[in-house]
Each structure stands twice: as C-alpha cells, then as structure tokens.
Amino acid sequence: MDRDLTAALVTIGDEILIGQIVNTNATHLSIRLTELGYSVKRIISVGDDPDEIKQTVDRYLNEFDVVITTGGLGPTHDDITKSVLLDLFGGSWVKSEEQFAVIIDFFEKRGRKITAINEMQADIPSTSKALINEVGTAPGLWFNRNGHDLFVLPGVPKEMKFLMDERIRPILQKQNTSRFIVQKTLRTTGIGESFLAEQIGPVGEFLPSHATLAFLPSFSGVRLRVMLKGNNQADLNLELDKICQFLIRKAGSHFYGFGEEDLEEAVLTLLKEKKKTLSVAESITGGLIGDKITNIPGASEVFMTGFVTYSNKSKIELLGVKAETLSLNGAVSEPIAAEMADGARRHSGTDFGLSITGIAGPGGGSEAKPVGLVYIGVSSASKTEVRKVVIPGDRKMIKERAAFSALNFLREFLLSDLKP
Amino acid sequence: MDRDLTAALVTIGDEILIGQIVNTNATHLSIRLTELGYSVKRIISVGDDPDEIKQTVDRYLNEFDVVITTGGLGPTHDDITKSVLLDLFGGSWVKSEEQFAVIIDFFEKRGRKITAINEMQADIPSTSKALINEVGTAPGLWFNRNGHDLFVLPGVPKEMKFLMDERIRPILQKQNTSRFIVQKTLRTTGIGESFLAEQIGPVGEFLPSHATLAFLPSFSGVRLRVMLKGNNQADLNLELDKICQFLIRKAGSHFYGFGEEDLEEAVLTLLKEKKKTLSVAESITGGLIGDKITNIPGASEVFMTGFVTYSNKSKIELLGVKAETLSLNGAVSEPIAAEMADGARRHSGTDFGLSITGIAGPGGGSEAKPVGLVYIGVSSASKTEVRKVVIPGDRKMIKERAAFSALNFLREFLLSDLKP
C-alpha cells in the first residue's frame, strides 16, 4: 500500500465543549497512532447529542481507515455512545460474559455491592466485539465496516490508555504496512522562534521533500520537530539522525535535549555524570522545583534536601539567612537569594545549592519590587551567583516560569562549572 | 432571538494531530464562549494543509454563528493560515500600521534587530480587520461573512488568551442576546460515579427539562456539572442554587467545593477560618504538596515551612526522625510518617504538621513494600494519625495521587479536629 493510512479521533461529551476538561485523551491516542504509522487527519469534539455522534462517526468511518471515539460509555444517564452505535450498526444487545466477570471481580475486590447500572456495562451491540477493560468496568468496542475500523473507548484516561495500548495497538500492528513515519523533537531554550529560524537557514537547503520541520514555541523555549515518511525504516532513521545533527549544530548551546526530556532531566543528567549532589531552597515556587526534579526516576541519587522556606522565620532557622540581611534588603533580593543558596548547600552538605525567592502575586508587589520579580541563586564551594528575572503572567504561570528559569540558570552554571 | 448562538473552534497545526501538544487553547476558548452564552458545538483539529483549512473554515462559517481558529500565524514557513484565508476571502495584503508599531516596539525593548519575516507579520488581508496583539507580534484577524464572524488567533497561549479576552470578548458582548447559560460544578471525593448517582436518585425527579447534569469522574473524585439555559438570568441563578443545594445535601461529606476550587483551597480555607498554621514534610512527593498549597493566593498566612526530606539524613537532621526508627522500620513506614509529621509541626512551630513518605517507582519496590505504597501522617498538639494507601499508576501519577490523598486526609482530620 502506498498511500498513508489515515485516522480520526472523535471525542464525545459536553465537558470538552464547555471547557470543563482538557482533551488529553486525544493527545495520547495521537501519539500512539503516529507511532503505528497512521496519519491522524482530524480530531473532533462533539457534544452528548445522538444525531451529531451518529453523523460524525458515519462520515469519518467512510473517510478514514481508523476512527477512535472516547467518552460517553459511563454508567450514568448522559452516556449515550453505545445506544447511538447500536442504532448506526444495527444488531441487538448481547452480554460480554468476559467483561461481566471483570465487573463482578471489580466490585468484590472493593467490597461493594454491584448495582443494576453496573451490570448493564457488560452489554454490547452484537455487531461489535468487546475490548475487555481490566482497569475499569466499561468494555471498549470494535466495529468494522468495509475494511475500516471503529474503536470505541471510555473517557476515563486510565481506561482509555489501557485499551489503546493493550487491545487496539496489537490489532493495528497486525495490519501494519510497509509505510513508516519516523520523527524526533529537539528542545531548545533562550532563543526566539524567528531568530532560531534565521540561525538554521532556509529549510529547502537541508530538508528533503518527504520531510517536515515544525517550530513549536512555548514559554520554555522552541521545540523543533523533524518528521520523515518513507518505505525503509533504517534509511529513514539514518536520514533523521543526519538532519538532527545539523540542527543541533545550528542551535548551539540553546539545544538541551530530545523529545519529552525536560530541563530538570538535563540538569539531573549533568549532575549524575559528575556524581554531584544538589539541594534546593525555595520560597516563591513553594516546592515546585523539588517536585519537578523528583519526577525523574533516580532523582534520589542527586537530590538530597529541599527547604521550602515560605516564611522569614524559616529562612533564618533552616538556611541560616541573616536577620540583618532580611531587614536591610527584604526577602526578595539578590543578597537573600545568595544566602539561601549558600545555606541550602552548607546545611545539607551537598555540592550545589539552588535558591529562588520572588513575588508570585496577585498581592505583595510594589513599584520597586513588582509582582513577577524573581532572584535565583546558585552556590558551589568555589562561587555563588545570582540572576534577576522579571516574569509576566498570573501566579501559577509565574511559579512555573520561575522554576524553569532556575533550572536553566543551574544548567548554565553547571555547564561552565563542570567543564573538565 | 430564541435559538442558541453557536460556535465552533478550529485548531490548525500538525503538532496537535501527532500529539506533540495538548489542546489547552480550545479549553480556554470554550470556557469564554460558554460564559458569553454561546453553545460550542464543535472543536476540530486539522493539519497544516491549505485545502483542509480552507474547507473546514468555509463549512463551519456557514454552519455556526462564530468560528475561532488558532495556530498557523507564526513567522516560519509552516504557518500558512493567513495566506489560506486571503485565498478564501479574497482581497490583497495591507499592512496594519498599528500592529507594525507594536512589532517595532517589541524588538526595540528587547534590544534585538527586526527581521524581514518579523515585518511581514503586520501584513493582513484587506478583507479582514486586525485585532491588535500587544503581547506578541502576530495580529489576530476578524472576518465577517453573512453576519457570521470568523476570528483568527495565533497558537501561542498567552497571545491567544490576550486576543480572546481583550479583543473578541468585547465584540461578542455587544452582540449579546437575551439567551443565557448558567452553570455550576460541585466537587466531590471518596465516592464512585455509580454510587453517587444512586445516592442522588433519578435525575428526572429534580432536574427541569432545560437543565443538564453531568457526572465527570477523575482520579480525584467525581465532579457534578449542572447547566441551565433560559431567558431570565436571575430566575436561572435561583433555580441553579436550588438544584446545587439539593445535590450538596445528597453528596454529604463527599462534597468539598465548587468549580475550580481544588482540595488544597478547601484545606487552606479551613485553616484560615480558624487562624491555624501548617507545615509539611514531604518525601515521595518531593515538594508537590507545597507547590499545590502555594498556588493558592494568600497561602503565606497559613503555610510556613516545607521540609523536602528526600534522603534519610535529611529526615534525621531536619525533622528529628530517630535513626533507630528508620533502621527498624525503613523510611516508608507508619512510625516514620508519624515522626515526620510531629517533627514538621514541632520544628516549625505550626499548629499542624502533614507528612508523606512512600515509593514512587519505577525502582525501589519489594513484595512487602510495593511501588505505590504511601504513608500519610497528620500531627496536632493533641494527636497524631497515620493513614496507609496503595496507589496504582506510574511515577508521576503516584506522586499526584499521593499528594491528593494527603490533602484529603488532612481535610478530614481538620473537619473532626476543628469542630467547635
């Protein structure tokens, strides 16, 4: 088969349309389908409306090779997906004995009584096959019409993921073709989209016609996504590597990692390689930097202690910050950031100390010290450095960006400090 | 006008379709449009493909009163939205002098040289009006066809939000009709969707026909969203309050807050009301509980100190945990959770101490102490309590749920401890 295999996602439920929840399900399914060589052409959200669900599924199943729906399979009255599909594909209700056994087991384990609406979750249209859900009570459904597949999944992320990864993936892998998609994402920071584009130069000069390069800007920097399509996976991977090496050279020190590798992972890797340890003293971020660092498996080799010194008293008692420095400069100041970083390092006996103090708002700002003002300190045995940044946005955004700036400052400090 | 005003969102860009980014822009726009009384009927993502963009915008602009697109307005080669719309609506390129002035100012302030591609961002189709973007360089666009409005926004969340809130909202408010939508969401925890449904009883008995009730389950509990449509806003609000009071009574102690009020906010409110202070000792969560608490404005009145004691050494030195208790029971144990909570409270001089210790994985688990095992401690002057939970999922999910369980344990402790 030479043409691309195509896919579409249909998210069912008013809660997406009114903005109650973010559509992270679509993101997971898109990643999986892309890995499987499918080109996702549409993601659509429709409401809990029988006609719209029916028409959308019907149209997309004609148009695309694979359609996956999520949502509307729960036990309550607003979950109508199953009845709509019985109406579209015909057939009658049959009980999936296998799913029924899972449901009984599910309630027994929790010591709860099974209700009539729970039992009905095992009923499926006779025109479909059940995709047995082992992490919840609603089975997924699999319909096929004219060689096109429709998969119907619950909206609960854990259950949707289980059914995609354990049930649908093996089915689609068997239908695999000789068409491959390879992709890689490069992470950069500290350079804007247009400057990076100029630094890289005209894409026509290094990008073959079966490749695409996307610039994906966010507050933390610009990601570069390279994607290649073709028939020979090994050749594609070689080509991809060559293009990435070219881009990394062009991006210079702005490049820090691949794919989902966040800055905290780059920092931990630097520290692990040199067998160095870290402690953190956080005021404005309240624990966010420690949280980010400890999201990385193996963080305990490097990260020893976090001091969340939200009050002046705790800065003095836990970090040895001087009361005089506080009264002279205020808690949000260059000297305090320096004393916090030194204190964190000395009081925990680590090689490096990272500190952060600032004003997250909405209150507490002044003309001299506005909301968003942040000081970051890094301390090693040989030197202590402080960087001042002013960050726009609301409280959560300021905290998030402040944590990012702190990790990037530490990364730059480590790059120069750990040089052989 | 009696019919609902309808809206559709079109997200442009391959990065959504391959799952590179989550569509949070659609969530923000949906919330705003719903507040403005629009019924969002479709959210669709299409790729960087001129024909698909053109056809989708054309079709939706016939079908819906308002269409908003995001994405594809950046300065790089893969941003094609503007040219596609020039093609669809006709006209020629004209320069928006007002946006051009913003662009020049933008680069001057940053001390950077303006490039040719930056200058081109001020060019817009003569068939549109510019929506001046003060927080970025790409202007939004406003087209009108047969009384239907098309708004075209950049994909960068900050710029999208600015243009929606500062430019589009005032335009749509002027077109306001006599049709209102009111809604409220109730947060519950500790009870499953089907049990909550049974506890509440048949919806037909308390829900009028112009109202909807949705059950939105997530790991943190079930949210109940009530929505009402009608012509008289005051009447609708009275009705909404009555329904919510009924549901709160039915949900009992499982109810903890409204709308976006997270558990940490409910906990802070409890503490603030009684003028009590809190310190936290975190191991497994690495700072996440402190981060959550400090996301709430005014947290500094209540939250004094966080001890992120990731190593045994830091548990002993910062919290006074006994080396003997550690060697006898291990760091993940009931006695350690108790000593950590007591230590946090005593060493920071707060009224309450909350502690958490556990195994986040992927490594470090054993048969006796599996990945996901978590102990939570709460300490007050009069008593110390520990709760054991076992949490499924990956590292990040375990941390997230552990933090949630800890806050809920603290909430329950406070409810009984602070009783008058």
Boltz contact constraints between the chains, C-beta under 6 A:
constraints:
  - contact:
      token1: [A, 15]
      token2: [B, 216]
      max_distance: 6.0
  - contact:
      token1: [A, 17]
      token2: [B, 30]
      max_distance: 6.0
  - contact:
      token1: [A, 17]
      token2: [B, 40]
      max_distance: 6.0
  - contact:
      token1: [A, 18]
      token2: [B, 30]
      max_distance: 6.0
  - contact:
      token1: [A, 18]
      token2: [B, 34]
      max_distance: 6.0
  - contact:
      token1: [A, 19]
      token2: [B, 27]
      max_distance: 6.0
  - contact:
      token1: [A, 19]
      token2: [B, 30]
      max_distance: 6.0
  - contact:
      token1: [A, 19]
      token2: [B, 31]
      max_distance: 6.0
  - contact:
      token1: [A, 22]
      token2: [B, 24]
      max_distance: 6.0
  - contact:
      token1: [A, 22]
      token2: [B, 27]
      max_distance: 6.0
  - contact:
      token1: [A, 23]
      token2: [B, 23]
      max_distance: 6.0
  - contact:
      token1: [A, 24]
      token2: [B, 22]
      max_distance: 6.0
  - contact:
      token1: [A, 27]
      token2: [B, 19]
      max_distance: 6.0
  - contact:
      token1: [A, 27]
      token2: [B, 22]
      max_distance: 6.0
  - contact:
      token1: [A, 30]
      token2: [B, 17]
      max_distance: 6.0
  - contact:
      token1: [A, 30]
      token2: [B, 18]
      max_distance: 6.0
  - contact:
      token1: [A, 30]
      token2: [B, 19]
      max_distance: 6.0
  - contact:
      token1: [A, 31]
      token2: [B, 19]
      max_distance: 6.0
  - contact:
      token1: [A, 34]
      token2: [B, 18]
      max_distance: 6.0
  - contact:
      token1: [A, 40]
      token2: [B, 17]
      max_distance: 6.0
  - contact:
      token1: [A, 43]
      token2: [B, 45]
      max_distance: 6.0
  - contact:
      token1: [A, 44]
      token2: [B, 44]
      max_distance: 6.0
  - contact:
      token1: [A, 45]
      token2: [B, 43]
      max_distance: 6.0
  - contact:
      token1: [A, 75]
      token2: [B, 194]
      max_distance: 6.0
  - contact:
      token1: [A, 76]
      token2: [B, 197]
      max_distance: 6.0
  - contact:
      token1: [A, 76]
      token2: [B, 215]
      max_distance: 6.0
  - contact:
      token1: [A, 77]
      token2: [B, 203]
      max_distance: 6.0
  - contact:
      token1: [A, 78]
      token2: [B, 214]
      max_distance: 6.0
  - contact:
      token1: [A, 115]
      token2: [B, 194]
      max_distance: 6.0
  - contact:
      token1: [A, 117]
      token2: [B, 194]
      max_distance: 6.0
  - contact:
      token1: [A, 118]
      token2: [B, 194]
      max_distance: 6.0
  - contact:
      token1: [A, 194]
      token2: [B, 75]
      max_distance: 6.0
  - contact:
      token1: [A, 194]
      token2: [B, 115]
      max_distance: 6.0
  - contact:
      token1: [A, 194]
      token2: [B, 117]
      max_distance: 6.0
  - contact:
      token1: [A, 194]
      token2: [B, 118]
      max_distance: 6.0
  - contact:
      token1: [A, 197]
      token2: [B, 76]
      max_distance: 6.0
  - contact:
      token1: [A, 214]
      token2: [B, 78]
      max_distance: 6.0
  - contact:
      token1: [A, 215]
      token2: [B, 76]
      max_distance: 6.0
  - contact:
      token1: [A, 216]
      token2: [B, 15]
      max_distance: 6.0
  - contact:
      token1: [A, 286]
      token2: [B, 290]
      max_distance: 6.0
  - contact:
      token1: [A, 286]
      token2: [B, 291]
      max_distance: 6.0
  - contact:
      token1: [A, 286]
      token2: [B, 294]
      max_distance: 6.0
  - contact:
      token1: [A, 287]
      token2: [B, 287]
      max_distance: 6.0
  - contact:
      token1: [A, 287]
      token2: [B, 290]
      max_distance: 6.0
  - contact:
      token1: [A, 287]
      token2: [B, 291]
      max_distance: 6.0
  - contact:
      token1: [A, 287]
      token2: [B, 306]
      max_distance: 6.0
  - contact:
      token1: [A, 288]
      token2: [B, 291]
      max_distance: 6.0
  - contact:
      token1: [A, 290]
      token2: [B, 286]
      max_distance: 6.0
  - contact:
      token1: [A, 290]
      token2: [B, 287]
      max_distance: 6.0
  - contact:
      token1: [A, 290]
      token2: [B, 308]
      max_distance: 6.0
  - contact:
      token1: [A, 291]
      token2: [B, 286]
      max_distance: 6.0
  - contact:
      token1: [A, 291]
      token2: [B, 287]
      max_distance: 6.0
  - contact:
      token1: [A, 291]
      token2: [B, 288]
      max_distance: 6.0
  - contact:
      token1: [A, 291]
      token2: [B, 291]
      max_distance: 6.0
  - contact:
      token1: [A, 294]
      token2: [B, 286]
      max_distance: 6.0
  - contact:
      token1: [A, 295]
      token2: [B, 396]
      max_distance: 6.0
  - contact:
      token1: [A, 297]
      token2: [B, 362]
      max_distance: 6.0
  - contact:
      token1: [A, 300]
      token2: [B, 310]
      max_distance: 6.0
  - contact:
      token1: [A, 303]
      token2: [B, 310]
      max_distance: 6.0
  - contact:
      token1: [A, 304]
      token2: [B, 311]
      max_distance: 6.0
  - contact:
      token1: [A, 304]
      token2: [B, 314]
      max_distance: 6.0
  - contact:
      token1: [A, 305]
      token2: [B, 314]
      max_distance: 6.0
  - contact:
      token1: [A, 306]
      token2: [B, 287]
      max_distance: 6.0
  - contact:
      token1: [A, 306]
      token2: [B, 308]
      max_distance: 6.0
  - contact:
      token1: [A, 308]
      token2: [B, 290]
      max_distance: 6.0
  - contact:
      token1: [A, 308]
      token2: [B, 306]
      max_distance: 6.0
  - contact:
      token1: [A, 310]
      token2: [B, 300]
      max_distance: 6.0
  - contact:
      token1: [A, 310]
      token2: [B, 303]
      max_distance: 6.0
  - contact:
      token1: [A, 311]
      token2: [B, 304]
      max_distance: 6.0
  - contact:
      token1: [A, 314]
      token2: [B, 304]
      max_distance: 6.0
  - contact:
      token1: [A, 314]
      token2: [B, 305]
      max_distance: 6.0
  - contact:
      token1: [A, 362]
      token2: [B, 297]
      max_distance: 6.0
  - contact:
      token1: [A, 396]
      token2: [B, 295]
      max_distance: 6.0
